[in-house]
Amino acid sequence: MKNHEIMIIGIMIVGMVFYNIMLTFELPESMMGWVLSDIILTLYLSYLIDTFIRGSRKPKMS
């Protein structure tokens, strides 16, 4: 497996664990929705910043 595949699987597992922990504390659905949307927004913005800093990958011409 490639590194990015392992990272995606790890993020999914952490997300499921976090969601189950929130269910355990019986937070209201609206609160869980806000927390999950904030986490998703943070991950998306960090991806955009990472892509901006490193630059997009260009295919190699053979």
Beta strands, then each sheet from edge to edge (+ up, - down):
end
